[in-house]
């Protein structure tokens, strides 16, 4: 497993210490957990943005977020992002 080291501001270190005590974790485990959770959130947000911008399909967005299509669809619905663009909606309505 590769090693990553970084310098952090004192206030962030103090907050990390609180987290360590609260979660009863050693420093390495806690940092790995927080990094993993942060990257998961970033992946999900990025996939939601790309889906809302029309760059990716619902299925591809779910894949990018590492979620099932149903889980990703629920997140899209909860996010107040549009499911379809106005252009697509108008074209679909014209087809009807």
ZAMARGU-4260 file (C-alpha; in steps of 0.2 Angstrom, whole numbers, plus 5000, padded with zeros to 4 digits):
<rodrens>
0) 5000/5000/5000 | 5008/5017/4995 | 5011/5030/5008 | 5004/5048/5007 | 5010/5061/5018
5) 5004/5079/5020 | 5005/5094/5031 | 4989/5101/5038 | 4985/5117/5048 | 4984/5115/5067
10) 4965/5118/5067 | 4962/5103/5055 | 4974/5092/5065 | 4964/5097/5081 | 4948/5092/5072
15) 4956/5076/5066 | 4961/5072/5084 | 4943/5074/5090 | 4937/5062/5076 | 4950/5049/5081
20) 4944/5049/5099 | 4926/5050/5094 | 4927/5035/5082 | 4940/5026/5092 | 4952/5024/5077
25) 4971/5026/5075 | 4977/5040/5064 | 4981/5030/5048 | 4964/5021/5048 | 4955/5037/5051
30) 4964/5047/5037 | 4961/5032/5025 | 4942/5032/5030 | 4940/5051/5028 | 4950/5051/5011
35) 4939/5037/5005 | 4923/5045/5010 | 4929/5062/5002 | 4933/5054/4986 | 4917/5044/4985
40) 4907/5061/4988 | 4918/5069/4975 | 4914/5055/4962 | 4896/5056/4965 | 4895/5075/4964
45) 4905/5074/4948 | 4894/5061/4940 | 4878/5071/4945 | 4885/5087/4937 | 4890/5078/4921
50) 4873/5070/4920 | 4864/5086/4923 | 4875/5094/4909 | 4870/5081/4897 | 4888/5074/4896
55) 4883/5057/4901 | 4868/5045/4902 | 4860/5039/4918 | 4868/5023/4916 | 4886/5030/4913
60) 4883/5042/4928 | 4879/5028/4939 | 4895/5019/4933 | 4905/5035/4937 | 4898/5036/4954
65) 4900/5018/4957 | 4882/5016/4961 | 4867/5006/4954 | 4857/5014/4941 | 4842/5015/4954
70) 4853/5022/4968 | 4860/5035/4956 | 4842/5039/4949 | 4837/5042/4967 | 4851/5054/4970
75) 4847/5064/4954 | 4829/5065/4960 | 4835/5072/4977 | 4847/5084/4969 | 4835/5096/4961
80) 4845/5094/4945 | 4835/5092/4929 | 4833/5074/4922 | 4832/5081/4904 | 4836/5097/4895
85) 4823/5109/4888 | 4829/5105/4871 | 4826/5086/4873 | 4809/5089/4882 | 4803/5100/4868
90) 4808/5087/4855 | 4800/5073/4864 | 4784/5084/4866 | 4784/5087/4847 | 4785/5069/4844
95) 4769/5066/4854
</rodrens>
